[in-house]
Amino acid sequence: MSRWVLKGLQTGIVTTRYPGGEEGAPGISPGIPQDMVCSGSHAEALALRCPTAALQREKDQISVLRERCVHCYRCARGITKPIQWERGFEWARIRSDAAVFPKAFQQSLHIRVIDAGDCGACLHEVKLMNNPFYNMHRLGFFITPTPRKADILLVVGPVTDHMKRAMLKAYEAMPEPRRVMAVGACALSGGVFGPGFVTGSGVGDVLSVDLVIPGCPPPPLAILHGLLTITGRKMALQDDKPAVPGGGT
Amino acid sequence: MMKAQELADQAQSLWPLDVESCVDASSGIVELCCKREQVPHLCDWLFNHQAYLFAGLIVEENTSRWDLFYLFVGQGKGGCVRVRTSAALEERQFQSVSVPVHAADWHEREAEDLFGLVFEGHPRLGDFILHDDTWQEGVEPMRNNFDPAAALSNRQPRENACPRRIVDVPGAFVMPIGPVFSGTAESVHFQLETVGEEVLRAFPRLFFKYRGVEKRAEGCSVDQALLLAERFAGTTAFAHAFAFAMAIEQISDREVPERAQVLRIFVAELERLRSHLSTIEGICASTGLAVAANQTAILEEEALRLSGSLTGHRYLFGLVIPGGLSRDCDNQACRQSVIKARDILQRLDGIDKLLINTSSFLDRIEEVGVITQEQAHSHGLVGPVARGSGCCSDLRRLQPYGGYDTFDFETPCEVEGDGYARLRILFAEAKQSVRIMEQALERLPAGPVFLAGEAAPGVVPVGVETPRGATWHWLRMDEERKLTRYRLITPSFTNWHGFHLAAENFAFQDFPIILATFGLSVAENDR
């Protein structure tokens, strides 16, 4: 056993400096397309290439609906004049000012994760928030196995018919104040699976969503950013609206 | 093991009146056509006497008839065989083959649930994919005339529908687990029947995540279906997208540039390495060995970041397209990747050495969750699970695809069939993956990574060895270049079928460990 302790000590600290500092290691984020101005015909061609209608064209302006983007890279590869992609990860948005938790939750937040039909990638990224690189415990975020102790319901997947009841039961078992966060393109818009005869078009069909995290899957840092946002520790941004101040970083 | 033509001739001579055999010239697949009554005999002969492995059952509803294909894979140089039977659409009765070929059990249950076929002699049909507590009887979503609106508006679920109890002894009770359980587990429900200590019967109830991928793919263009193929199982996305792309290329007789072929193998092995790291991490975590779990988690995250910086996406989404790859990976980046992979492997080896000297760890996985060779064969198990039980099938060798036959690698095999054997397989395969990556780097030719081409109508089954085992993608495309049938036979579906064998007759506290050593994906199973 002592050899394991030694092994752990020898490894040193690998944890990211985020949110105290910058994190820019390669391969931490798949990136996301950025709004672009170009000729009308090219904008139309780009919009047509997008399989999930994440690229909305208005005359010569392409605006990106991040919630729909599934990182298929069809607007970035195999085309002349591709869309520029940003490499960041701070994509989380809140749906209203009231979504931010009261101050008492800033240092300790318990999360109940519901897998409502995800492909495994989103759930895996959520799980990785516990690994030594991201170590969400240091920020006071905990995943709890029971909804009765949970403050926030983290849903991944497009919400399949079979999982709807389990998800609602978990939500009903949670004490107030409670919030719902939708993680990943499927949970936000149904992604490539919904809406269909056995899947909805995301959590929004069933529950009122407070926090949205785009990405397919969103990298662990994007989900951490969302949690920091809803606890008021990072500046909260609302959907397509100017920034609203949170409780201070 | 005989060659394709010999097998076809022998089947013809055994059943001269009932079987028509032919060999497909382009793919080398033997097709044995027979009447419905003969199917169990033919399958029995192939599976139990000719040692063919059962790959899966494919049901197709054509305009006037049912076509059922039972796909088998030979060991050695046996090639592929498909047994085909047809019947008019009004006829729904077929003979069950799952008594002689137990591996077909779940395939028949699925066909019963989604197509409304009846398999005579099958011991247990009913509640499987469509749960009875959500759906009314008579919903057959895979039928061509399925009307989702009518099915959704007529909901008459059976309240509290639950699987039959089997254990009938005083004091026995059922321990229900899931579908929402643990911290970040995938949604699956278990009913464990027990008298207190030992799990007497383990019943996994799956398909909580059923997304109807096969149905959604019908009528899709190649570009649309590619997204489904890649994203129905995100943790092995590359392998499935690879299979889909190869299927399109084979149907359309399209060429793939050599550089893209080598890069595909390079990336496929990177995915295998990452997936195995994830499974090893799961095993360490399930035994409560925190340092080992975290050390492996570090390696896994490094492999994810490596994938991200090499291809743009941590889970390798959006890379494979029919005709090649969507982007090139330059030689320098590949060289750096191999150096990084070697580094990961070296540190993994250090963890391995510590693990085999940690008795508290070995006590939890040695002689726990045993699958015998007979069980692995009869249930048709695949991947590291089968190779841990002495069934050394590996599609990269049996049905070499994408150029794997030119690579030098070993398929590790163990015979004990316990959790430790499966863990050793994972360590050994991680080494082989890096070995293949090194060879791919050495021979990486210059040139383009994509060749444009047109899709063509046709039908093809393509097999790929994913990190979890063999997957088969059966794809049929019509004249308008739309998919009319896309059947996904996945390794998780195959291995979940045999999972209960490992869990039964072991103590309760071993259950999560046995589950971890199987390394199963629920999303890949549920589709």
HADDOCK unambig.tbl for C-alpha pairs under 7 A between the chains (distance, minus, plus):
assign (segid A and resid 4 and name CA) (segid B and resid 291 and name CA) 6.37 0.50 0.50
assign (segid A and resid 8 and name CA) (segid B and resid 291 and name CA) 6.24 0.50 0.50
assign (segid A and resid 26 and name CA) (segid B and resid 305 and name CA) 6.52 0.50 0.50
assign (segid A and resid 26 and name CA) (segid B and resid 309 and name CA) 5.53 0.50 0.50
assign (segid A and resid 27 and name CA) (segid B and resid 305 and name CA) 4.08 0.50 0.50
assign (segid A and resid 27 and name CA) (segid B and resid 306 and name CA) 6.25 0.50 0.50
assign (segid A and resid 27 and name CA) (segid B and resid 307 and name CA) 6.96 0.50 0.50
assign (segid A and resid 27 and name CA) (segid B and resid 308 and name CA) 3.98 0.50 0.50
assign (segid A and resid 27 and name CA) (segid B and resid 309 and name CA) 4.36 0.50 0.50
assign (segid A and resid 27 and name CA) (segid B and resid 314 and name CA) 6.60 0.50 0.50
assign (segid A and resid 28 and name CA) (segid B and resid 305 and name CA) 5.79 0.50 0.50
assign (segid A and resid 28 and name CA) (segid B and resid 308 and name CA) 6.82 0.50 0.50
assign (segid A and resid 30 and name CA) (segid B and resid 308 and name CA) 6.76 0.50 0.50
assign (segid A and resid 30 and name CA) (segid B and resid 312 and name CA) 5.74 0.50 0.50
assign (segid A and resid 30 and name CA) (segid B and resid 313 and name CA) 4.84 0.50 0.50
assign (segid A and resid 30 and name CA) (segid B and resid 314 and name CA) 6.67 0.50 0.50
assign (segid A and resid 71 and name CA) (segid B and resid 318 and name CA) 6.97 0.50 0.50
assign (segid A and resid 72 and name CA) (segid B and resid 317 and name CA) 6.66 0.50 0.50
assign (segid A and resid 72 and name CA) (segid B and resid 318 and name CA) 4.64 0.50 0.50
assign (segid A and resid 73 and name CA) (segid B and resid 318 and name CA) 6.13 0.50 0.50
assign (segid A and resid 77 and name CA) (segid B and resid 326 and name CA) 6.31 0.50 0.50
assign (segid A and resid 77 and name CA) (segid B and resid 327 and name CA) 6.76 0.50 0.50
assign (segid A and resid 78 and name CA) (segid B and resid 326 and name CA) 6.68 0.50 0.50
assign (segid A and resid 113 and name CA) (segid B and resid 183 and name CA) 6.82 0.50 0.50
assign (segid A and resid 113 and name CA) (segid B and resid 184 and name CA) 6.19 0.50 0.50
assign (segid A and resid 114 and name CA) (segid B and resid 180 and name CA) 6.69 0.50 0.50
assign (segid A and resid 115 and name CA) (segid B and resid 186 and name CA) 5.92 0.50 0.50
assign (segid A and resid 115 and name CA) (segid B and resid 187 and name CA) 5.80 0.50 0.50
assign (segid A and resid 116 and name CA) (segid B and resid 209 and name CA) 6.63 0.50 0.50
assign (segid A and resid 117 and name CA) (segid B and resid 209 and name CA) 4.21 0.50 0.50
assign (segid A and resid 118 and name CA) (segid B and resid 523 and name CA) 6.84 0.50 0.50
assign (segid A and resid 119 and name CA) (segid B and resid 231 and name CA) 6.26 0.50 0.50
assign (segid A and resid 119 and name CA) (segid B and resid 232 and name CA) 5.24 0.50 0.50
assign (segid A and resid 119 and name CA) (segid B and resid 233 and name CA) 4.73 0.50 0.50
assign (segid A and resid 119 and name CA) (segid B and resid 234 and name CA) 4.86 0.50 0.50
assign (segid A and resid 119 and name CA) (segid B and resid 523 and name CA) 5.20 0.50 0.50
assign (segid A and resid 120 and name CA) (segid B and resid 233 and name CA) 6.22 0.50 0.50
assign (segid A and resid 120 and name CA) (segid B and resid 234 and name CA) 5.22 0.50 0.50
assign (segid A and resid 120 and name CA) (segid B and resid 235 and name CA) 5.83 0.50 0.50
assign (segid A and resid 120 and name CA) (segid B and resid 523 and name CA) 6.12 0.50 0.50
assign (segid A and resid 121 and name CA) (segid B and resid 234 and name CA) 4.77 0.50 0.50
assign (segid A and resid 121 and name CA) (segid B and resid 235 and name CA) 5.58 0.50 0.50
assign (segid A and resid 123 and name CA) (segid B and resid 184 and name CA) 6.79 0.50 0.50
assign (segid A and resid 127 and name CA) (segid B and resid 184 and name CA) 6.03 0.50 0.50
assign (segid A and resid 131 and name CA) (segid B and resid 294 and name CA) 6.38 0.50 0.50
assign (segid A and resid 131 and name CA) (segid B and resid 297 and name CA) 6.00 0.50 0.50
assign (segid A and resid 132 and name CA) (segid B and resid 294 and name CA) 6.52 0.50 0.50
assign (segid A and resid 132 and name CA) (segid B and resid 298 and name CA) 6.59 0.50 0.50
assign (segid A and resid 143 and name CA) (segid B and resid 183 and name CA) 6.02 0.50 0.50
assign (segid A and resid 144 and name CA) (segid B and resid 183 and name CA) 6.04 0.50 0.50
assign (segid A and resid 145 and name CA) (segid B and resid 181 and name CA) 6.40 0.50 0.50
assign (segid A and resid 145 and name CA) (segid B and resid 182 and name CA) 5.07 0.50 0.50
assign (segid A and resid 145 and name CA) (segid B and resid 183 and name CA) 5.02 0.50 0.50
assign (segid A and resid 160 and name CA) (segid B and resid 209 and name CA) 6.00 0.50 0.50
assign (segid A and resid 160 and name CA) (segid B and resid 210 and name CA) 6.77 0.50 0.50
assign (segid A and resid 160 and name CA) (segid B and resid 211 and name CA) 6.50 0.50 0.50
assign (segid A and resid 162 and name CA) (segid B and resid 134 and name CA) 6.59 0.50 0.50
assign (segid A and resid 162 and name CA) (segid B and resid 208 and name CA) 5.01 0.50 0.50
assign (segid A and resid 162 and name CA) (segid B and resid 209 and name CA) 6.90 0.50 0.50
assign (segid A and resid 163 and name CA) (segid B and resid 208 and name CA) 5.81 0.50 0.50
assign (segid A and resid 163 and name CA) (segid B and resid 209 and name CA) 6.99 0.50 0.50
assign (segid A and resid 192 and name CA) (segid B and resid 227 and name CA) 6.93 0.50 0.50
assign (segid A and resid 192 and name CA) (segid B and resid 228 and name CA) 6.67 0.50 0.50
assign (segid A and resid 193 and name CA) (segid B and resid 211 and name CA) 6.76 0.50 0.50
assign (segid A and resid 197 and name CA) (segid B and resid 148 and name CA) 5.73 0.50 0.50
assign (segid A and resid 198 and name CA) (segid B and resid 211 and name CA) 5.83 0.50 0.50
assign (segid A and resid 198 and name CA) (segid B and resid 212 and name CA) 6.60 0.50 0.50
assign (segid A and resid 199 and name CA) (segid B and resid 211 and name CA) 6.03 0.50 0.50
